[in-house]
Amino acid sequence: MRILGIDPGLRTTGFGVIEADGPRLAYVASGTVKTEALPSGDLPGRLKILFDGLREVTRRYAPDCAAVEIV
């Protein structure tokens, strides 16, 4: 099973992908989606960047499930 973990943030959202096979876990990928280039007041623009970035992560790594850290 491939699992995507998301650490949300409006400036930087982190992600990590692992592969679970029973009790064994293997690192697949990790990274960030950054919105620093936009003004802090441009919430719609920041959300669009985050949406597009996480959509690309899910396309690339095809997780079976995801978990999001509570803000």
N, CA, C and O atoms as a CHARMM CRD file, in Angstrom:
* protein
*
  284
    1    1 MET  N      0.84600  -1.16800   0.00000 PROA 1      0.00000
    2    1 MET  CA     0.00000   0.00000   0.00000 PROA 1      0.00000
    3    1 MET  C      0.89700   1.23800   0.00000 PROA 1      0.00000
    4    1 MET  O      1.86400   1.31500   0.75800 PROA 1      0.00000
    5    2 ARG  N      0.57400   2.18300  -0.83900 PROA 2      0.00000
    6    2 ARG  CA     1.31700   3.44200  -0.91700 PROA 2      0.00000
    7    2 ARG  C      0.54300   4.51900  -0.17100 PROA 2      0.00000
    8    2 ARG  O     -0.64900   4.71500  -0.40600 PROA 2      0.00000
    9    3 ILE  N      1.23800   5.22300   0.74000 PROA 3      0.00000
   10    3 ILE  CA     0.59400   6.20200   1.61400 PROA 3      0.00000
   11    3 ILE  C      1.23000   7.57400   1.40000 PROA 3      0.00000
   12    3 ILE  O      2.45200   7.71600   1.37500 PROA 3      0.00000
   13    4 LEU  N      0.37500   8.57000   1.24700 PROA 4      0.00000
   14    4 LEU  CA     0.79700   9.96000   1.11700 PROA 4      0.00000
   15    4 LEU  C      0.49700  10.67800   2.42500 PROA 4      0.00000
   16    4 LEU  O     -0.64100  10.67000   2.89300 PROA 4      0.00000
   17    5 GLY  N      1.51100  11.29700   3.01600 PROA 5      0.00000
   18    5 GLY  CA     1.32700  12.11200   4.20900 PROA 5      0.00000
   19    5 GLY  C      1.49200  13.57400   3.83800 PROA 5      0.00000
   20    5 GLY  O      2.41800  13.93500   3.11100 PROA 5      0.00000
   21    6 ILE  N      0.59600  14.41800   4.33500 PROA 6      0.00000
   22    6 ILE  CA     0.60400  15.84100   3.98500 PROA 6      0.00000
   23    6 ILE  C      0.70000  16.66900   5.26700 PROA 6      0.00000
   24    6 ILE  O     -0.06500  16.46900   6.21000 PROA 6      0.00000
   25    7 ASP  N      1.65400  17.60200   5.28100 PROA 7      0.00000
   26    7 ASP  CA     1.81900  18.56400   6.37600 PROA 7      0.00000
   27    7 ASP  C      1.40000  19.92500   5.81800 PROA 7      0.00000
   28    7 ASP  O      2.19900  20.59700   5.16600 PROA 7      0.00000
   29    8 PRO  N      0.14700  20.33900   6.07000 PROA 8      0.00000
   30    8 PRO  CA    -0.38600  21.53100   5.40800 PROA 8      0.00000
   31    8 PRO  C      0.17700  22.84500   5.93500 PROA 8      0.00000
   32    8 PRO  O      0.54400  22.97000   7.10300 PROA 8      0.00000
   33    9 GLY  N      0.23000  23.80700   5.04300 PROA 9      0.00000
   34    9 GLY  CA     0.63000  25.16700   5.38100 PROA 9      0.00000
   35    9 GLY  C      0.36200  26.06400   4.19100 PROA 9      0.00000
   36    9 GLY  O      0.46700  25.61400   3.05000 PROA 9      0.00000
   37   10 LEU  N      0.01700  27.32600   4.42500 PROA 10     0.00000
   38   10 LEU  CA    -0.28100  28.23000   3.31600 PROA 10     0.00000
   39   10 LEU  C      0.97100  28.70500   2.58800 PROA 10     0.00000
   40   10 LEU  O      0.90600  29.01800   1.39900 PROA 10     0.00000
   41   11 ARG  N      2.09900  28.76200   3.27100 PROA 11     0.00000
   42   11 ARG  CA     3.35100  29.15900   2.61200 PROA 11     0.00000
   43   11 ARG  C      4.09500  27.95100   2.07600 PROA 11     0.00000
   44   11 ARG  O      4.59700  27.97100   0.95200 PROA 11     0.00000
   45   12 THR  N      4.16800  26.89700   2.88200 PROA 12     0.00000
   46   12 THR  CA     4.85600  25.68000   2.48200 PROA 12     0.00000
   47   12 THR  C      4.04900  24.48800   2.96500 PROA 12     0.00000
   48   12 THR  O      3.76100  24.37000   4.15600 PROA 12     0.00000
   49   13 THR  N      3.68800  23.61300   2.05300 PROA 13     0.00000
   50   13 THR  CA     3.02200  22.36400   2.39000 PROA 13     0.00000
   51   13 THR  C      4.00800  21.23900   2.10000 PROA 13     0.00000
   52   13 THR  O      4.53400  21.12500   0.99200 PROA 13     0.00000
   53   14 GLY  N      4.24800  20.42200   3.10100 PROA 14     0.00000
   54   14 GLY  CA     5.16800  19.30900   2.92700 PROA 14     0.00000
   55   14 GLY  C      4.41700  18.02600   2.62600 PROA 14     0.00000
   56   14 GLY  O      3.24800  17.87400   2.97900 PROA 14     0.00000
   57   15 PHE  N      5.11100  17.10300   1.96600 PROA 15     0.00000
   58   15 PHE  CA     4.51200  15.79300   1.70700 PROA 15     0.00000
   59   15 PHE  C      5.58600  14.71800   1.79300 PROA 15     0.00000
   60   15 PHE  O      6.77300  14.97100   1.59100 PROA 15     0.00000
   61   16 GLY  N      5.12600  13.51500   2.09900 PROA 16     0.00000
   62   16 GLY  CA     5.99300  12.35000   2.11300 PROA 16     0.00000
   63   16 GLY  C      5.20300  11.16400   1.60800 PROA 16     0.00000
   64   16 GLY  O      4.00700  11.04500   1.87200 PROA 16     0.00000
   65   17 VAL  N      5.86700  10.29500   0.88700 PROA 17     0.00000
   66   17 VAL  CA     5.22200   9.10000   0.35200 PROA 17     0.00000
   67   17 VAL  C      6.02600   7.89300   0.81600 PROA 17     0.00000
   68   17 VAL  O      7.24800   7.85300   0.66900 PROA 17     0.00000
   69   18 ILE  N      5.32200   6.90400   1.38000 PROA 18     0.00000
   70   18 ILE  CA     5.96300   5.65900   1.77700 PROA 18     0.00000
   71   18 ILE  C      5.21000   4.48300   1.17900 PROA 18     0.00000
   72   18 ILE  O      4.04200   4.59800   0.80900 PROA 18     0.00000
   73   19 GLU  N      5.89000   3.36600   1.09200 PROA 19     0.00000
   74   19 GLU  CA     5.29500   2.11100   0.64300 PROA 19     0.00000
   75   19 GLU  C      5.25900   1.18700   1.85500 PROA 19     0.00000
   76   19 GLU  O      6.28900   0.94500   2.48500 PROA 19     0.00000
   77   20 ALA  N      4.07900   0.67100   2.18300 PROA 20     0.00000
   78   20 ALA  CA     3.92300  -0.24000   3.31700 PROA 20     0.00000
   79   20 ALA  C      3.62200  -1.63700   2.78300 PROA 20     0.00000
   80   20 ALA  O      2.71400  -1.83300   1.97500 PROA 20     0.00000
   81   21 ASP  N      4.41100  -2.60300   3.25800 PROA 21     0.00000
   82   21 ASP  CA     4.20200  -4.00500   2.89800 PROA 21     0.00000
   83   21 ASP  C      4.20500  -4.79000   4.20000 PROA 21     0.00000
   84   21 ASP  O      5.25600  -5.21700   4.67800 PROA 21     0.00000
   85   22 GLY  N      3.02200  -4.97600   4.76600 PROA 22     0.00000
   86   22 GLY  CA     2.93500  -5.56500   6.09700 PROA 22     0.00000
   87   22 GLY  C      3.61500  -4.63900   7.08700 PROA 22     0.00000
   88   22 GLY  O      3.29600  -3.45100   7.13100 PROA 22     0.00000
   89   23 PRO  N      4.56000  -5.15900   7.89800 PROA 23     0.00000
   90   23 PRO  CA     5.24700  -4.30900   8.86500 PROA 23     0.00000
   91   23 PRO  C      6.42000  -3.52500   8.27000 PROA 23     0.00000
   92   23 PRO  O      7.02800  -2.70000   8.95200 PROA 23     0.00000
   93   24 ARG  N      6.73300  -3.78200   7.00500 PROA 24     0.00000
   94   24 ARG  CA     7.88300  -3.11800   6.38100 PROA 24     0.00000
   95   24 ARG  C      7.45500  -1.81100   5.71600 PROA 24     0.00000
   96   24 ARG  O      6.44900  -1.76400   5.00800 PROA 24     0.00000
   97   25 LEU  N      8.22800  -0.75700   5.95200 PROA 25     0.00000
   98   25 LEU  CA     7.97900   0.54600   5.34200 PROA 25     0.00000
   99   25 LEU  C      9.18800   0.92500   4.50300 PROA 25     0.00000
  100   25 LEU  O     10.32900   0.68300   4.89700 PROA 25     0.00000
  101   26 ALA  N      8.93100   1.52400   3.33600 PROA 26     0.00000
  102   26 ALA  CA    10.01400   1.96600   2.46400 PROA 26     0.00000
  103   26 ALA  C      9.73400   3.39300   2.00200 PROA 26     0.00000
  104   26 ALA  O      8.61600   3.73200   1.61400 PROA 26     0.00000
  105   27 TYR  N     10.77300   4.21600   2.05400 PROA 27     0.00000
  106   27 TYR  CA    10.69100   5.59500   1.57900 PROA 27     0.00000
  107   27 TYR  C     10.50700   5.60100   0.06700 PROA 27     0.00000
  108   27 TYR  O     11.18600   4.86500  -0.64900 PROA 27     0.00000
  109   28 VAL  N      9.58400   6.43500  -0.41800 PROA 28     0.00000
  110   28 VAL  CA     9.37300   6.60600  -1.85800 PROA 28     0.00000
  111   28 VAL  C      9.79200   8.01200  -2.27600 PROA 28     0.00000
  112   28 VAL  O     10.59400   8.16700  -3.19700 PROA 28     0.00000
  113   29 ALA  N      9.26000   9.03700  -1.61500 PROA 29     0.00000
  114   29 ALA  CA     9.56100  10.41200  -2.01100 PROA 29     0.00000
  115   29 ALA  C      9.12000  11.37600  -0.92100 PROA 29     0.00000
  116   29 ALA  O      8.34400  11.01900  -0.03500 PROA 29     0.00000
  117   30 SER  N      9.62600  12.60200  -1.00000 PROA 30     0.00000
  118   30 SER  CA     9.16900  13.67900  -0.11400 PROA 30     0.00000
  119   30 SER  C      9.50100  15.00300  -0.78200 PROA 30     0.00000
  120   30 SER  O     10.33300  15.06900  -1.68600 PROA 30     0.00000
  121   31 GLY  N      8.84100  16.04500  -0.32500 PROA 31     0.00000
  122   31 GLY  CA     9.10400  17.36100  -0.90100 PROA 31     0.00000
  123   31 GLY  C      8.17400  18.40700  -0.34200 PROA 31     0.00000
  124   31 GLY  O      7.49400  18.19000   0.66100 PROA 31     0.00000
  125   32 THR  N      8.15500  19.54800  -1.00400 PROA 32     0.00000
  126   32 THR  CA     7.31200  20.65600  -0.57300 PROA 32     0.00000
  127   32 THR  C      6.63300  21.30400  -1.77500 PROA 32     0.00000
  128   32 THR  O      7.10400  21.22300  -2.90900 PROA 32     0.00000
  129   33 VAL  N      5.52300  21.93900  -1.48300 PROA 33     0.00000
  130   33 VAL  CA     4.83300  22.79700  -2.44600 PROA 33     0.00000
  131   33 VAL  C      4.85200  24.17800  -1.81100 PROA 33     0.00000
  132   33 VAL  O      4.30100  24.36500  -0.72600 PROA 33     0.00000
  133   34 LYS  N      5.47100  25.13800  -2.46100 PROA 34     0.00000
  134   34 LYS  CA     5.65200  26.47700  -1.89000 PROA 34     0.00000
  135   34 LYS  C      4.81900  27.51800  -2.62200 PROA 34     0.00000
  136   34 LYS  O      4.66600  27.47400  -3.84200 PROA 34     0.00000
  137   35 THR  N      4.28100  28.46200  -1.84200 PROA 35     0.00000
  138   35 THR  CA     3.47700  29.54300  -2.40700 PROA 35     0.00000
  139   35 THR  C      4.08800  30.89800  -2.08400 PROA 35     0.00000
  140   35 THR  O      3.40800  31.91900  -2.19500 PROA 35     0.00000
  141   36 GLU  N      5.34500  30.93000  -1.69000 PROA 36     0.00000
  142   36 GLU  CA     5.99800  32.17000  -1.24600 PROA 36     0.00000
  143   36 GLU  C      6.04100  33.26400  -2.30100 PROA 36     0.00000
  144   36 GLU  O      6.15600  34.44100  -1.96100 PROA 36     0.00000
  145   37 ALA  N      5.95000  32.89800  -3.57700 PROA 37     0.00000
  146   37 ALA  CA     6.05000  33.88400  -4.64600 PROA 37     0.00000
  147   37 ALA  C      4.83800  34.82000  -4.69300 PROA 37     0.00000
  148   37 ALA  O      4.91800  35.91100  -5.25900 PROA 37     0.00000
  149   38 LEU  N      3.72800  34.40100  -4.10500 PROA 38     0.00000
  150   38 LEU  CA     2.51100  35.22000  -4.13000 PROA 38     0.00000
  151   38 LEU  C      2.41200  36.08800  -2.87500 PROA 38     0.00000
  152   38 LEU  O      2.95400  35.73200  -1.82900 PROA 38     0.00000
  153   39 PRO  N      1.72500  37.21600  -2.97500 PROA 39     0.00000
  154   39 PRO  CA     1.50000  38.04200  -1.78700 PROA 39     0.00000
  155   39 PRO  C      0.69800  37.26700  -0.73900 PROA 39     0.00000
  156   39 PRO  O     -0.14100  36.43700  -1.09000 PROA 39     0.00000
  157   40 SER  N      0.94900  37.53000   0.53200 PROA 40     0.00000
  158   40 SER  CA     0.26700  36.78000   1.59300 PROA 40     0.00000
  159   40 SER  C     -1.25200  36.96000   1.56300 PROA 40     0.00000
  160   40 SER  O     -1.97700  36.09500   2.05600 PROA 40     0.00000
  161   41 GLY  N     -1.74600  38.05700   0.99700 PROA 41     0.00000
  162   41 GLY  CA    -3.18500  38.29300   0.92700 PROA 41     0.00000
  163   41 GLY  C     -3.88700  37.58400  -0.21400 PROA 41     0.00000
  164   41 GLY  O     -5.11400  37.62400  -0.29700 PROA 41     0.00000
  165   42 ASP  N     -3.14000  36.93500  -1.09300 PROA 42     0.00000
  166   42 ASP  CA    -3.73600  36.26100  -2.25400 PROA 42     0.00000
  167   42 ASP  C     -4.07400  34.81100  -1.90900 PROA 42     0.00000
  168   42 ASP  O     -3.45900  33.87900  -2.42600 PROA 42     0.00000
  169   43 LEU  N     -5.06300  34.63300  -1.02600 PROA 43     0.00000
  170   43 LEU  CA    -5.45200  33.29500  -0.59300 PROA 43     0.00000
  171   43 LEU  C     -5.92100  32.41800  -1.75200 PROA 43     0.00000
  172   43 LEU  O     -5.49600  31.26600  -1.82500 PROA 43     0.00000
  173   44 PRO  N     -6.77600  32.89800  -2.66400 PROA 44     0.00000
  174   44 PRO  CA    -7.18500  32.04500  -3.78200 PROA 44     0.00000
  175   44 PRO  C     -5.99300  31.57800  -4.62400 PROA 44     0.00000
  176   44 PRO  O     -5.94800  30.42400  -5.05000 PROA 44     0.00000
  177   45 GLY  N     -5.03800  32.46600  -4.86200 PROA 45     0.00000
  178   45 GLY  CA    -3.86000  32.09700  -5.64100 PROA 45     0.00000
  179   45 GLY  C     -3.01800  31.05100  -4.93400 PROA 45     0.00000
  180   45 GLY  O     -2.53300  30.11200  -5.56600 PROA 45     0.00000
  181   46 ARG  N     -2.84100  31.20400  -3.63300 PROA 46     0.00000
  182   46 ARG  CA    -2.07000  30.23200  -2.84900 PROA 46     0.00000
  183   46 ARG  C     -2.75800  28.86300  -2.85200 PROA 46     0.00000
  184   46 ARG  O     -2.10300  27.83500  -3.02500 PROA 46     0.00000
  185   47 LEU  N     -4.07300  28.85700  -2.66000 PROA 47     0.00000
  186   47 LEU  CA    -4.80400  27.59200  -2.66300 PROA 47     0.00000
  187   47 LEU  C     -4.71700  26.89900  -4.02200 PROA 47     0.00000
  188   47 LEU  O     -4.64500  25.67200  -4.08700 PROA 47     0.00000
  189   48 LYS  N     -4.72300  27.67100  -5.09600 PROA 48     0.00000
  190   48 LYS  CA    -4.59800  27.08700  -6.44400 PROA 48     0.00000
  191   48 LYS  C     -3.23600  26.42600  -6.62000 PROA 48     0.00000
  192   48 LYS  O     -3.15000  25.32800  -7.17000 PROA 48     0.00000
  193   49 ILE  N     -2.17200  27.07800  -6.16000 PROA 49     0.00000
  194   49 ILE  CA    -0.83200  26.49700  -6.25500 PROA 49     0.00000
  195   49 ILE  C     -0.76500  25.20400  -5.44700 PROA 49     0.00000
  196   49 ILE  O     -0.21500  24.20600  -5.91400 PROA 49     0.00000
  197   50 LEU  N     -1.32600  25.21900  -4.23200 PROA 50     0.00000
  198   50 LEU  CA    -1.32300  24.01900  -3.39900 PROA 50     0.00000
  199   50 LEU  C     -2.11900  22.89700  -4.04700 PROA 50     0.00000
  200   50 LEU  O     -1.68100  21.74700  -4.05800 PROA 50     0.00000
  201   51 PHE  N     -3.28600  23.22800  -4.58800 PROA 51     0.00000
  202   51 PHE  CA    -4.11700  22.23300  -5.26200 PROA 51     0.00000
  203   51 PHE  C     -3.36900  21.60700  -6.43300 PROA 51     0.00000
  204   51 PHE  O     -3.30800  20.38400  -6.55900 PROA 51     0.00000
  205   52 ASP  N     -2.80100  22.45200  -7.28600 PROA 52     0.00000
  206   52 ASP  CA    -2.08000  21.94200  -8.45900 PROA 52     0.00000
  207   52 ASP  C     -0.85800  21.11400  -8.05400 PROA 52     0.00000
  208   52 ASP  O     -0.57400  20.08200  -8.66100 PROA 52     0.00000
  209   53 GLY  N     -0.14300  21.57000  -7.03100 PROA 53     0.00000
  210   53 GLY  CA     1.04300  20.84800  -6.59200 PROA 53     0.00000
  211   53 GLY  C      0.71100  19.48600  -6.01500 PROA 53     0.00000
  212   53 GLY  O      1.38100  18.50100  -6.32600 PROA 53     0.00000
  213   54 LEU  N     -0.31700  19.41700  -5.17700 PROA 54     0.00000
  214   54 LEU  CA    -0.69100  18.13200  -4.58600 PROA 54     0.00000
  215   54 LEU  C     -1.34700  17.21500  -5.61700 PROA 54     0.00000
  216   54 LEU  O     -1.23600  15.99300  -5.52400 PROA 54     0.00000
  217   55 ARG  N     -2.01900  17.79800  -6.58500 PROA 55     0.00000
  218   55 ARG  CA    -2.57200  16.97400  -7.66800 PROA 55     0.00000
  219   55 ARG  C     -1.44900  16.31800  -8.45600 PROA 55     0.00000
  220   55 ARG  O     -1.55900  15.15200  -8.83700 PROA 55     0.00000
  221   56 GLU  N     -0.36700  17.05400  -8.70400 PROA 56     0.00000
  222   56 GLU  CA     0.78300  16.49300  -9.40600 PROA 56     0.00000
  223   56 GLU  C      1.44800  15.38100  -8.57800 PROA 56     0.00000
  224   56 GLU  O      1.86000  14.35700  -9.12300 PROA 56     0.00000
  225   57 VAL  N      1.54600  15.59100  -7.27300 PROA 57     0.00000
  226   57 VAL  CA     2.11300  14.55500  -6.39900 PROA 57     0.00000
  227   57 VAL  C      1.27700  13.27600  -6.48100 PROA 57     0.00000
  228   57 VAL  O      1.82800  12.18100  -6.59000 PROA 57     0.00000
  229   58 THR  N     -0.04600  13.41100  -6.43000 PROA 58     0.00000
  230   58 THR  CA    -0.90000  12.21700  -6.48600 PROA 58     0.00000
  231   58 THR  C     -0.83400  11.54800  -7.85700 PROA 58     0.00000
  232   58 THR  O     -0.90600  10.32200  -7.94300 PROA 58     0.00000
  233   59 ARG  N     -0.70200  12.31600  -8.91000 PROA 59     0.00000
  234   59 ARG  CA    -0.54300  11.71800 -10.24700 PROA 59     0.00000
  235   59 ARG  C      0.77200  10.95700 -10.35300 PROA 59     0.00000
  236   59 ARG  O      0.81600   9.84500 -10.88000 PROA 59     0.00000
  237   60 ARG  N      1.83600  11.56300  -9.85100 PROA 60     0.00000
  238   60 ARG  CA     3.16700  10.96700  -9.98500 PROA 60     0.00000
  239   60 ARG  C      3.32800   9.71400  -9.13500 PROA 60     0.00000
  240   60 ARG  O      3.89900   8.72600  -9.59800 PROA 60     0.00000
  241   61 TYR  N      2.83400   9.73600  -7.90000 PROA 61     0.00000
  242   61 TYR  CA     3.10600   8.63900  -6.96800 PROA 61     0.00000
  243   61 TYR  C      1.91600   7.70500  -6.73000 PROA 61     0.00000
  244   61 TYR  O      2.08000   6.66300  -6.09400 PROA 61     0.00000
  245   62 ALA  N      0.73500   8.04900  -7.22100 PROA 62     0.00000
  246   62 ALA  CA    -0.46300   7.20500  -7.16000 PROA 62     0.00000
  247   62 ALA  C     -0.66800   6.54500  -5.79100 PROA 62     0.00000
  248   62 ALA  O     -0.66200   5.31700  -5.69300 PROA 62     0.00000
  249   63 PRO  N     -0.84900   7.35100  -4.73000 PROA 63     0.00000
  250   63 PRO  CA    -1.05100   6.75000  -3.40500 PROA 63     0.00000
  251   63 PRO  C     -2.40500   6.04700  -3.31200 PROA 63     0.00000
  252   63 PRO  O     -3.36600   6.41500  -3.98800 PROA 63     0.00000
  253   64 ASP  N     -2.45200   5.02500  -2.45700 PROA 64     0.00000
  254   64 ASP  CA    -3.70700   4.31000  -2.19400 PROA 64     0.00000
  255   64 ASP  C     -4.53500   5.03600  -1.14000 PROA 64     0.00000
  256   64 ASP  O     -5.76100   4.92800  -1.11800 PROA 64     0.00000
  257   65 CYS  N     -3.85500   5.77700  -0.26700 PROA 65     0.00000
  258   65 CYS  CA    -4.55100   6.54200   0.76700 PROA 65     0.00000
  259   65 CYS  C     -3.67600   7.71000   1.17900 PROA 65     0.00000
  260   65 CYS  O     -2.50300   7.79200   0.81600 PROA 65     0.00000
  261   66 ALA  N     -4.27300   8.61300   1.94700 PROA 66     0.00000
  262   66 ALA  CA    -3.53900   9.79200   2.38700 PROA 66     0.00000
  263   66 ALA  C     -3.91200  10.13400   3.82200 PROA 66     0.00000
  264   66 ALA  O     -4.99400   9.79200   4.30000 PROA 66     0.00000
  265   67 ALA  N     -2.99400  10.81500   4.49700 PROA 67     0.00000
  266   67 ALA  CA    -3.23600  11.30800   5.85500 PROA 67     0.00000
  267   67 ALA  C     -2.77800  12.75600   5.88200 PROA 67     0.00000
  268   67 ALA  O     -1.74100  13.10300   5.31600 PROA 67     0.00000
  269   68 VAL  N     -3.56800  13.60600   6.55200 PROA 68     0.00000
  270   68 VAL  CA    -3.23400  15.02300   6.64500 PROA 68     0.00000
  271   68 VAL  C     -3.04900  15.36500   8.11800 PROA 68     0.00000
  272   68 VAL  O     -3.89200  15.03900   8.95300 PROA 68     0.00000
  273   69 GLU  N     -1.92300  16.03300   8.43000 PROA 69     0.00000
  274   69 GLU  CA    -1.66900  16.46100   9.80000 PROA 69     0.00000
  275   69 GLU  C     -2.67900  17.54100  10.17800 PROA 69     0.00000
  276   69 GLU  O     -3.02600  18.39200   9.35900 PROA 69     0.00000
  277   70 ILE  N     -3.14200  17.50000  11.40700 PROA 70     0.00000
  278   70 ILE  CA    -4.07100  18.51000  11.89100 PROA 70     0.00000
  279   70 ILE  C     -3.30800  19.82000  12.07600 PROA 70     0.00000
  280   70 ILE  O     -2.22700  19.85000  12.66400 PROA 70     0.00000
  281   71 VAL  N     -3.89200  20.89700  11.56200 PROA 71     0.00000
  282   71 VAL  CA    -3.23900  22.20400  11.65600 PROA 71     0.00000
  283   71 VAL  C     -3.37500  22.74500  13.06700 PROA 71     0.00000
  284   71 VAL  O     -2.89100  23.83900  13.35800 PROA 71     0.00000
